[in-house]
Amino acid sequence: MSLFEHPSFDNHEKVLFATDKASGLKAILAVHSTARGPAVGGCRMWTYENSNAALTDVLRLSQGMSYKNVMADLPIGGGKTVIMRPEGDFDREALFEALGNALEALNGNYMTAEDVGVSTADIMMARRVTNHVVGLEGGTGDPSPVTAKGVYLGLLEGAARGLGKDDLNGVRIAVQGATGHVGAYLCEHLAQAGADLLVSDINEPALQELAKKYDAKIIHKDEIYGVEADIFAPCALGAIINPNTIDQLKVKVVAGAANNQLSTPDMGVELQKRGIVYVPDYVLNAGGIINVMGDIDPKFNAQWVEGKLVTLKATVAEILDKAASEARPSNLIADELARGRIEEARQAKLAAAA
Ligand code: NAD
């Protein structure tokens, strides 16, 4: 598959294919936009079928980071790295040091962090050869509580519009991935707000414990989509709103932490047709990246993070109101706003350089 013609190329500023024979590194570092500052986005290690699959993944994820970061009004751009997991045993230290060298080649235009298949310990190995990494041990720590708080605040906006309710007292909320890092913190917020929880997870023992703690009803993982509830909060997998699940939904609102909840943008159109309020995932789940900013500069402290979460809630409200007044899908509204803001920043940067 060619790069410039790739359907997800979307004018990426830089795409670096980095290989290192000795360690077995095969990585793609994608920098979607630096219009608002250095690009930031995690590094994922995955067993990809081939390099086309890795390229498609990194381009989509990188663009998604740009959209997420601009909608959270952060002074950073968006990028992402994928590593094609070497087959069999491999030397992790050598691999991540080689990744560090690749990051160096981008001169600070892009900073990475842990993501699926990569730990903070791995990122610390890359840190031996580069400063262009964030989310380090001894830094801002687990972003999940902040992500969960942002999701909770944005979900309130979804509830106000989809249910006409300003509180969650007695509201039935189905949480998928309830015992996960974000899911568990989210359940705590929702339970404290008086919601009735319906929970699913594949981690049975943790699910039993969580259900007991919040007097929640356990739902089989395959039945969560069709459950009688008011709100669906996906906090596990991507692409869970798809042609197989959409007709099962009985909820009035979809608002959760999971990335890439819609299998395709058309699913946003389908949700809108069914009168379901969808809170765009990358707007709602930006708490984690907001929290990581403290690793870039200490001025992004806890008080600043709290302020940003208030802005996140207001942004959700803005998108949902625009979607309602224009009778258009919220995901498309969010994408348009994100693209427009990135372009504005690009023009301002060009003007400043002229
Ligand atoms: P996690 O791995 O800790 O939690 C995921 C949970 O989902 C686990 O408890 C897992 O057992 C469960 N799960 C897996 N398959 C399931 C299934 N079929 N049905 C029900 N449950 C299932 O991950 P996390 O860090 O909590 O992230 C959750 C989602 O939120 C992911 O999509 C992630 O990309 C997104 N996200 C997380 C953060 C963050 O700060 N952690 C930030 C932004 C977005």
Boltz pocket constraint, residues with backbone or C-beta under 6 A from the ligand:
constraints:
  - pocket:
      binder: B
      contacts: [[A, 143], [A, 144], [A, 145], [A, 147], [A, 176], [A, 177], [A, 178], [A, 179], [A, 180], [A, 181], [A, 182], [A, 183], [A, 200], [A, 201], [A, 202], [A, 203], [A, 221], [A, 234], [A, 235], [A, 236], [A, 237], [A, 238], [A, 257], [A, 258], [A, 259], [A, 285], [A, 286], [A, 288], [A, 289]]
      max_distance: 6.0
